[in-house]
Amino acid sequence: MGKNFIDIKDFSKEDIIEILNRAKELKHLNKPKNVNLGLLKDKNIYFLFFEPSTRTKMSFLKAASLLGATTFDFETSKSSLNKGESLIETLVNLESLGADAFIIRVKEVGFFDILKNKIKASLINAGEGTYRHPSQALLDLYTLWEEYDYDFEKLKNLKITIIGDIKNSRVARSLLKLFSLFEIKTFIYGPSTYLLENPEVYNTEILNSLEEALNISDVIILLRIQLERQNAKKYFPSLKTYNYFYGLSLEKIKNIKKNIKIMHPGPFNEGVEINSELAYSNYSLIFKQVNNGVFVRAAILEKLLKI
Ligand code: CP
C-alpha cells in the first residue's frame, strides 16, 4: 500500500476490508460525541477544495478532528495561485510548512497523476472532475455492508442499479470499479446519452427501462444531473421529462413488494432524479451514507497517516 488514496486501486481488497472494519469500530466507540482519539495528533492535514462541497469536506474535517489531526483550510481563491503559482508549487510550499497530507477536490481531471510523483505528503482524492471519487465509493460500500449485516457474502447476492448520468459521474465510475472488486452485480440505466459505451469494461450491464430496474434491483443508486458541468438539453429534452422517465418518487416505488433501498451520494436535485418524500422515507439510505462518511474517511486517514 502506498501513501496516497487517489483511485480505488490504491487499496487492495484486503486493505478495503480492513478500512471498513475500522470504520465500524470507530462508529461504535462508546465515547462522547466530540472525542479526540489523538491517533494523528502530530499530523497536519491541508484541505484544498477548488469545487464546492458540503458532505466530503465536512466529513473529512470531522474525521480528522476525531483522530486529533491539525487541519488547515487552504483558501484557494485568496492564495498565490491567483498570482500565477502552480498547484505543484503551492503543494511543495505547503509541505515546507509541515503538511503531511492534502485532501484535494479539483474540477480538472489528471492533476493527481502529475502530483503523485512530485509530492511527498499523502494525496487524498476528494473528487476529481467527472473521473474519480474513491472515498464516496468506500462509504457507499460501507453503508451497504452495514445494511446487510456486515456480511460480504450477502452483498454478492445483490443486484444494484445506478440510474442517471453515468458517463459524467465520478461517483459511478468509482462505485462500478469497487463493486466489481467485491463481486457485486451491477446494472446501469438512464438516457442513452448518459450511458457508458463500454459497460463491459466496468463489468456492468445496461437495462432497458425504469420498470426493469425497479423489478430486478435490491438497491438503486440515483445520481445528480450535474447542471454546473453541462447543458442538460444536450442529453435529454427537459428536467421535467427527466423526472417523468428516470426520476424516482415514493409513488413509483410503493408498489414494489420487496424492501428496495435507495441511495444517492448527494447533493440531490429534488423533483429531478428523486422527490423529497422518497429521500426522507424509510427506503432511503441517503443520510446514513452521509453519517458513515465520517467513520470511513477517518479509517482512510488513519490507514494512510498513522505510523
Ligand atoms: N457526495 C459529495 O461528494 O457531496 P459534496 O459535493 O457535498 O461533497
Residues whose N, C-alpha, C, O or C-beta is under 5 A from the ligand:
A	BS01	CP	P52 S53 T54 R55 T56 K57 P265 G266 P267
